[in-house]
Amino acid sequence: MPDWFLFFWTTTPTNQRVTSQRVGLCSRHQRRVDGSVMAASGVSFESSCSIDERKANKRQARQEALEKAKHEYEKEERKKQLKRQRGEDTWMLPEVNDRLQQIQEEGSDKSKKKKDKKSKKKKKKAKKEKKTSETGDGSNDSSEVMLSFFSMMGKTDGENYTLDDMFVSSAAQREGEGREEERMRSRAIGESRRLAASMEKCQHCFSSSELQKHLIVAIGSKVYLSLPAGVSMTEGHCLICPLQHHCSATGLDEDVWSEMQLFRRTLVRMFESQELDCVFMETHMNPRRRHHMVLECIPLPKELGDMAPIYFKKAIMECDEEWAMNKKVVDLSSKDIRKAVPRGLPYFAVDFGLQGGYAHVIENEQKFPRYFGKEVVGGMMDLEPRRWRKTIRENFDDQRKKVLQFSLWWKPYDCTKTEA
């Protein structure tokens, strides 16, 4: 027993010791009652140590995030600097460079013409407003108001229809129209925002900074021909893309569609001279994300080209859902994809050379892989799955060799020069 307790026990009278013990018991009981009341009312307290610890953890997490962002930024800057030193951001084929300069000149001429037209329209409008202000006396406005009033009065609903009812119904109609307009406006704003977000990071839009222009082989008036940024499926694998941001072939304008078919016929003739067949594939998925349309052309040996329709038809019959709302295989031998699949639906389409092929409306996008067509071609040619599952990066030297080789094949059949 401690000394201070013995001293207290011997020096304090008995009645004081009893009262002090009672006071201690009462205070402990009061603390228990207060704690139970606070727990019942849902009030919780936090110590200053835990608050300081939480603040320190937040500061540390914020500092780590800033350091990570700084590291990523410095890494990207180093990559850009290396690209500039190698000339990756400026190198391209001479024909493509000339065509780009021509497009820029045409764009400047068009902008000048548009400005002239706008200024002429403004002048004409100002002259008309002056004439109406000089000759008008306001009688037409009053007559129009009276006509609208009588037309409103004519819309009665029996004998009990009064003037108050007329104004109430017209106000309700205006309110409903306003709500519908607001709904349509918000929907249009959302679509435009989604389109702007997809175009900002689009790797195939001609006006985007993400486009790798050193991979472009030829540029038409509405369409351009380029090579894939990663390792190609086969030698001669190329892409046909619209210059503007179009999402699918079902939504293309007639002039864009006709030029894509011109590029397609030219590629077929080019590969026929090398005794090769080719397959054209398009996969349109996630319409709300508005991905850029890409028509892939993959050359095949003659033996595999003859067997390609059988392989693709069997693969389409076995893919996606077993029970589908739409037809499993859509034949494109007598009609193109624009007349076979409704606009806005996700689909996969394949054509064999200049002949029509097959289309499939995708029912379940989670079960249908984006690399479906490449997977079928890879199975036919017995390639490694990593060729189509994930893009294998290529360095700039390999990409330049690939572009130079393809441009030599393309030069005798260049359809953009015959157009010009």
Secondary structure as a PSIPRED ss2 file (coil, helix, strand):
# PSIPRED VFORMAT (PSIPRED V4.0)

   1 M C   1.000  0.000  0.000
   2 P C   1.000  0.000  0.000
   3 D H   0.000  1.000  0.000
   4 W H   0.000  1.000  0.000
   5 F H   0.000  1.000  0.000
   6 L H   0.000  1.000  0.000
   7 F H   0.000  1.000  0.000
   8 F H   0.000  1.000  0.000
   9 W H   0.000  1.000  0.000
  10 T H   0.000  1.000  0.000
  11 T H   0.000  1.000  0.000
  12 T C   1.000  0.000  0.000
  13 P C   1.000  0.000  0.000
  14 T H   0.000  1.000  0.000
  15 N H   0.000  1.000  0.000
  16 Q H   0.000  1.000  0.000
  17 R H   0.000  1.000  0.000
  18 V H   0.000  1.000  0.000
  19 T H   0.000  1.000  0.000
  20 S H   0.000  1.000  0.000
  21 Q H   0.000  1.000  0.000
  22 R H   0.000  1.000  0.000
  23 V H   0.000  1.000  0.000
  24 G H   0.000  1.000  0.000
  25 L H   0.000  1.000  0.000
  26 C H   0.000  1.000  0.000
  27 S H   0.000  1.000  0.000
  28 R H   0.000  1.000  0.000
  29 H H   0.000  1.000  0.000
  30 Q H   0.000  1.000  0.000
  31 R H   0.000  1.000  0.000
  32 R H   0.000  1.000  0.000
  33 V H   0.000  1.000  0.000
  34 D H   0.000  1.000  0.000
  35 G H   0.000  1.000  0.000
  36 S H   0.000  1.000  0.000
  37 V H   0.000  1.000  0.000
  38 M H   0.000  1.000  0.000
  39 A H   0.000  1.000  0.000
  40 A H   0.000  1.000  0.000
  41 S H   0.000  1.000  0.000
  42 G C   1.000  0.000  0.000
  43 V C   1.000  0.000  0.000
  44 S C   1.000  0.000  0.000
  45 F C   1.000  0.000  0.000
  46 E C   1.000  0.000  0.000
  47 S C   1.000  0.000  0.000
  48 S H   0.000  1.000  0.000
  49 C H   0.000  1.000  0.000
  50 S H   0.000  1.000  0.000
  51 I H   0.000  1.000  0.000
  52 D H   0.000  1.000  0.000
  53 E H   0.000  1.000  0.000
  54 R H   0.000  1.000  0.000
  55 K H   0.000  1.000  0.000
  56 A H   0.000  1.000  0.000
  57 N H   0.000  1.000  0.000
  58 K H   0.000  1.000  0.000
  59 R H   0.000  1.000  0.000
  60 Q H   0.000  1.000  0.000
  61 A H   0.000  1.000  0.000
  62 R H   0.000  1.000  0.000
  63 Q H   0.000  1.000  0.000
  64 E H   0.000  1.000  0.000
  65 A H   0.000  1.000  0.000
  66 L H   0.000  1.000  0.000
  67 E H   0.000  1.000  0.000
  68 K H   0.000  1.000  0.000
  69 A H   0.000  1.000  0.000
  70 K H   0.000  1.000  0.000
  71 H H   0.000  1.000  0.000
  72 E H   0.000  1.000  0.000
  73 Y H   0.000  1.000  0.000
  74 E H   0.000  1.000  0.000
  75 K H   0.000  1.000  0.000
  76 E H   0.000  1.000  0.000
  77 E H   0.000  1.000  0.000
  78 R H   0.000  1.000  0.000
  79 K H   0.000  1.000  0.000
  80 K H   0.000  1.000  0.000
  81 Q H   0.000  1.000  0.000
  82 L H   0.000  1.000  0.000
  83 K H   0.000  1.000  0.000
  84 R H   0.000  1.000  0.000
  85 Q H   0.000  1.000  0.000
  86 R H   0.000  1.000  0.000
  87 G C   1.000  0.000  0.000
  88 E C   1.000  0.000  0.000
  89 D C   1.000  0.000  0.000
  90 T C   1.000  0.000  0.000
  91 W C   1.000  0.000  0.000
  92 M C   1.000  0.000  0.000
  93 L C   1.000  0.000  0.000
  94 P H   0.000  1.000  0.000
  95 E H   0.000  1.000  0.000
  96 V H   0.000  1.000  0.000
  97 N H   0.000  1.000  0.000
  98 D H   0.000  1.000  0.000
  99 R H   0.000  1.000  0.000
 100 L H   0.000  1.000  0.000
 101 Q H   0.000  1.000  0.000
 102 Q H   0.000  1.000  0.000
 103 I H   0.000  1.000  0.000
 104 Q H   0.000  1.000  0.000
 105 E H   0.000  1.000  0.000
 106 E H   0.000  1.000  0.000
 107 G H   0.000  1.000  0.000
 108 S H   0.000  1.000  0.000
 109 D H   0.000  1.000  0.000
 110 K H   0.000  1.000  0.000
 111 S H   0.000  1.000  0.000
 112 K H   0.000  1.000  0.000
 113 K H   0.000  1.000  0.000
 114 K H   0.000  1.000  0.000
 115 K H   0.000  1.000  0.000
 116 D H   0.000  1.000  0.000
 117 K H   0.000  1.000  0.000
 118 K H   0.000  1.000  0.000
 119 S H   0.000  1.000  0.000
 120 K H   0.000  1.000  0.000
 121 K H   0.000  1.000  0.000
 122 K H   0.000  1.000  0.000
 123 K H   0.000  1.000  0.000
 124 K H   0.000  1.000  0.000
 125 K H   0.000  1.000  0.000
 126 A H   0.000  1.000  0.000
 127 K H   0.000  1.000  0.000
 128 K H   0.000  1.000  0.000
 129 E H   0.000  1.000  0.000
 130 K H   0.000  1.000  0.000
 131 K H   0.000  1.000  0.000
 132 T H   0.000  1.000  0.000
 133 S H   0.000  1.000  0.000
 134 E H   0.000  1.000  0.000
 135 T H   0.000  1.000  0.000
 136 G C   1.000  0.000  0.000
 137 D C   1.000  0.000  0.000
 138 G C   1.000  0.000  0.000
 139 S H   0.000  1.000  0.000
 140 N H   0.000  1.000  0.000
 141 D H   0.000  1.000  0.000
 142 S H   0.000  1.000  0.000
 143 S H   0.000  1.000  0.000
 144 E H   0.000  1.000  0.000
 145 V H   0.000  1.000  0.000
 146 M H   0.000  1.000  0.000
 147 L H   0.000  1.000  0.000
 148 S H   0.000  1.000  0.000
 149 F H   0.000  1.000  0.000
 150 F H   0.000  1.000  0.000
 151 S H   0.000  1.000  0.000
 152 M H   0.000  1.000  0.000
 153 M H   0.000  1.000  0.000
 154 G H   0.000  1.000  0.000
 155 K C   1.000  0.000  0.000
 156 T C   1.000  0.000  0.000
 157 D C   1.000  0.000  0.000
 158 G C   1.000  0.000  0.000
 159 E C   1.000  0.000  0.000
 160 N C   1.000  0.000  0.000
 161 Y C   1.000  0.000  0.000
 162 T C   1.000  0.000  0.000
 163 L H   0.000  1.000  0.000
 164 D H   0.000  1.000  0.000
 165 D H   0.000  1.000  0.000
 166 M H   0.000  1.000  0.000
 167 F H   0.000  1.000  0.000
 168 V H   0.000  1.000  0.000
 169 S H   0.000  1.000  0.000
 170 S H   0.000  1.000  0.000
 171 A H   0.000  1.000  0.000
 172 A H   0.000  1.000  0.000
 173 Q H   0.000  1.000  0.000
 174 R H   0.000  1.000  0.000
 175 E H   0.000  1.000  0.000
 176 G H   0.000  1.000  0.000
 177 E H   0.000  1.000  0.000
 178 G H   0.000  1.000  0.000
 179 R H   0.000  1.000  0.000
 180 E H   0.000  1.000  0.000
 181 E H   0.000  1.000  0.000
 182 E H   0.000  1.000  0.000
 183 R H   0.000  1.000  0.000
 184 M H   0.000  1.000  0.000
 185 R H   0.000  1.000  0.000
 186 S H   0.000  1.000  0.000
 187 R H   0.000  1.000  0.000
 188 A H   0.000  1.000  0.000
 189 I H   0.000  1.000  0.000
 190 G H   0.000  1.000  0.000
 191 E H   0.000  1.000  0.000
 192 S H   0.000  1.000  0.000
 193 R H   0.000  1.000  0.000
 194 R H   0.000  1.000  0.000
 195 L H   0.000  1.000  0.000
 196 A H   0.000  1.000  0.000
 197 A H   0.000  1.000  0.000
 198 S H   0.000  1.000  0.000
 199 M H   0.000  1.000  0.000
 200 E H   0.000  1.000  0.000
 201 K C   1.000  0.000  0.000
 202 C C   1.000  0.000  0.000
 203 Q C   1.000  0.000  0.000
 204 H C   1.000  0.000  0.000
 205 C C   1.000  0.000  0.000
 206 F C   1.000  0.000  0.000
 207 S C   1.000  0.000  0.000
 208 S C   1.000  0.000  0.000
 209 S C   1.000  0.000  0.000
 210 E C   1.000  0.000  0.000
 211 L C   1.000  0.000  0.000
 212 Q C   1.000  0.000  0.000
 213 K H   0.000  1.000  0.000
 214 H H   0.000  1.000  0.000
 215 L H   0.000  1.000  0.000
 216 I E   0.000  0.000  1.000
 217 V E   0.000  0.000  1.000
 218 A E   0.000  0.000  1.000
 219 I E   0.000  0.000  1.000
 220 G C   1.000  0.000  0.000
 221 S C   1.000  0.000  0.000
 222 K C   1.000  0.000  0.000
 223 V E   0.000  0.000  1.000
 224 Y E   0.000  0.000  1.000
 225 L E   0.000  0.000  1.000
 226 S E   0.000  0.000  1.000
 227 L C   1.000  0.000  0.000
 228 P C   1.000  0.000  0.000
 229 A C   1.000  0.000  0.000
 230 G E   0.000  0.000  1.000
 231 V C   1.000  0.000  0.000
 232 S C   1.000  0.000  0.000
 233 M C   1.000  0.000  0.000
 234 T C   1.000  0.000  0.000
 235 E C   1.000  0.000  0.000
 236 G C   1.000  0.000  0.000
 237 H C   1.000  0.000  0.000
 238 C E   0.000  0.000  1.000
 239 L E   0.000  0.000  1.000
 240 I E   0.000  0.000  1.000
 241 C E   0.000  0.000  1.000
 242 P E   0.000  0.000  1.000
 243 L C   1.000  0.000  0.000
 244 Q C   1.000  0.000  0.000
 245 H C   1.000  0.000  0.000
 246 H C   1.000  0.000  0.000
 247 C C   1.000  0.000  0.000
 248 S C   1.000  0.000  0.000
 249 A H   0.000  1.000  0.000
 250 T H   0.000  1.000  0.000
 251 G H   0.000  1.000  0.000
 252 L C   1.000  0.000  0.000
 253 D C   1.000  0.000  0.000
 254 E H   0.000  1.000  0.000
 255 D H   0.000  1.000  0.000
 256 V H   0.000  1.000  0.000
 257 W H   0.000  1.000  0.000
 258 S H   0.000  1.000  0.000
 259 E H   0.000  1.000  0.000
 260 M H   0.000  1.000  0.000
 261 Q H   0.000  1.000  0.000
 262 L H   0.000  1.000  0.000
 263 F H   0.000  1.000  0.000
 264 R H   0.000  1.000  0.000
 265 R H   0.000  1.000  0.000
 266 T H   0.000  1.000  0.000
 267 L H   0.000  1.000  0.000
 268 V H   0.000  1.000  0.000
 269 R H   0.000  1.000  0.000
 270 M H   0.000  1.000  0.000
 271 F H   0.000  1.000  0.000
 272 E H   0.000  1.000  0.000
 273 S H   0.000  1.000  0.000
 274 Q C   1.000  0.000  0.000
 275 E C   1.000  0.000  0.000
 276 L E   0.000  0.000  1.000
 277 D E   0.000  0.000  1.000
 278 C E   0.000  0.000  1.000
 279 V E   0.000  0.000  1.000
 280 F E   0.000  0.000  1.000
 281 M E   0.000  0.000  1.000
 282 E E   0.000  0.000  1.000
 283 T E   0.000  0.000  1.000
 284 H E   0.000  0.000  1.000
 285 M C   1.000  0.000  0.000
 286 N C   1.000  0.000  0.000
 287 P H   0.000  1.000  0.000
 288 R H   0.000  1.000  0.000
 289 R H   0.000  1.000  0.000
 290 R C   1.000  0.000  0.000
 291 H C   1.000  0.000  0.000
 292 H C   1.000  0.000  0.000
 293 M C   1.000  0.000  0.000
 294 V C   1.000  0.000  0.000
 295 L E   0.000  0.000  1.000
 296 E E   0.000  0.000  1.000
 297 C E   0.000  0.000  1.000
 298 I E   0.000  0.000  1.000
 299 P E   0.000  0.000  1.000
 300 L E   0.000  0.000  1.000
 301 P E   0.000  0.000  1.000
 302 K H   0.000  1.000  0.000
 303 E H   0.000  1.000  0.000
 304 L H   0.000  1.000  0.000
 305 G H   0.000  1.000  0.000
 306 D H   0.000  1.000  0.000
 307 M H   0.000  1.000  0.000
 308 A H   0.000  1.000  0.000
 309 P H   0.000  1.000  0.000
 310 I H   0.000  1.000  0.000
 311 Y H   0.000  1.000  0.000
 312 F H   0.000  1.000  0.000
 313 K H   0.000  1.000  0.000
 314 K H   0.000  1.000  0.000
 315 A H   0.000  1.000  0.000
 316 I H   0.000  1.000  0.000
 317 M H   0.000  1.000  0.000
 318 E H   0.000  1.000  0.000
 319 C C   1.000  0.000  0.000
 320 D C   1.000  0.000  0.000
 321 E C   1.000  0.000  0.000
 322 E C   1.000  0.000  0.000
 323 W C   1.000  0.000  0.000
 324 A C   1.000  0.000  0.000
 325 M C   1.000  0.000  0.000
 326 N C   1.000  0.000  0.000
 327 K C   1.000  0.000  0.000
 328 K C   1.000  0.000  0.000
 329 V C   1.000  0.000  0.000
 330 V E   0.000  0.000  1.000
 331 D E   0.000  0.000  1.000
 332 L C   1.000  0.000  0.000
 333 S C   1.000  0.000  0.000
 334 S C   1.000  0.000  0.000
 335 K C   1.000  0.000  0.000
 336 D C   1.000  0.000  0.000
 337 I H   0.000  1.000  0.000
 338 R H   0.000  1.000  0.000
 339 K H   0.000  1.000  0.000
 340 A H   0.000  1.000  0.000
 341 V C   1.000  0.000  0.000
 342 P C   1.000  0.000  0.000
 343 R C   1.000  0.000  0.000
 344 G C   1.000  0.000  0.000
 345 L C   1.000  0.000  0.000
 346 P C   1.000  0.000  0.000
 347 Y E   0.000  0.000  1.000
 348 F E   0.000  0.000  1.000
 349 A E   0.000  0.000  1.000
 350 V E   0.000  0.000  1.000
 351 D E   0.000  0.000  1.000
 352 F E   0.000  0.000  1.000
 353 G C   1.000  0.000  0.000
 354 L C   1.000  0.000  0.000
 355 Q E   0.000  0.000  1.000
 356 G E   0.000  0.000  1.000
 357 G E   0.000  0.000  1.000
 358 Y E   0.000  0.000  1.000
 359 A E   0.000  0.000  1.000
 360 H E   0.000  0.000  1.000
 361 V E   0.000  0.000  1.000
 362 I C   1.000  0.000  0.000
 363 E C   1.000  0.000  0.000
 364 N C   1.000  0.000  0.000
 365 E C   1.000  0.000  0.000
 366 Q C   1.000  0.000  0.000
 367 K C   1.000  0.000  0.000
 368 F C   1.000  0.000  0.000
 369 P C   1.000  0.000  0.000
 370 R C   1.000  0.000  0.000
 371 Y C   1.000  0.000  0.000
 372 F H   0.000  1.000  0.000
 373 G H   0.000  1.000  0.000
 374 K H   0.000  1.000  0.000
 375 E H   0.000  1.000  0.000
 376 V H   0.000  1.000  0.000
 377 V H   0.000  1.000  0.000
 378 G H   0.000  1.000  0.000
 379 G H   0.000  1.000  0.000
 380 M H   0.000  1.000  0.000
 381 M H   0.000  1.000  0.000
 382 D C   1.000  0.000  0.000
 383 L C   1.000  0.000  0.000
 384 E C   1.000  0.000  0.000
 385 P C   1.000  0.000  0.000
 386 R H   0.000  1.000  0.000
 387 R H   0.000  1.000  0.000
 388 W H   0.000  1.000  0.000
 389 R H   0.000  1.000  0.000
 390 K C   1.000  0.000  0.000
 391 T C   1.000  0.000  0.000
 392 I C   1.000  0.000  0.000
 393 R E   0.000  0.000  1.000
 394 E C   1.000  0.000  0.000
 395 N C   1.000  0.000  0.000
 396 F H   0.000  1.000  0.000
 397 D H   0.000  1.000  0.000
 398 D H   0.000  1.000  0.000
 399 Q H   0.000  1.000  0.000
 400 R H   0.000  1.000  0.000
 401 K H   0.000  1.000  0.000
 402 K H   0.000  1.000  0.000
 403 V H   0.000  1.000  0.000
 404 L H   0.000  1.000  0.000
 405 Q H   0.000  1.000  0.000
 406 F H   0.000  1.000  0.000
 407 S H   0.000  1.000  0.000
 408 L H   0.000  1.000  0.000
 409 W H   0.000  1.000  0.000
 410 W H   0.000  1.000  0.000
 411 K H   0.000  1.000  0.000
 412 P H   0.000  1.000  0.000
 413 Y H   0.000  1.000  0.000
 414 D C   1.000  0.000  0.000
 415 C H   0.000  1.000  0.000
 416 T H   0.000  1.000  0.000
 417 K H   0.000  1.000  0.000
 418 T H   0.000  1.000  0.000
 419 E H   0.000  1.000  0.000
 420 A C   1.000  0.000  0.000
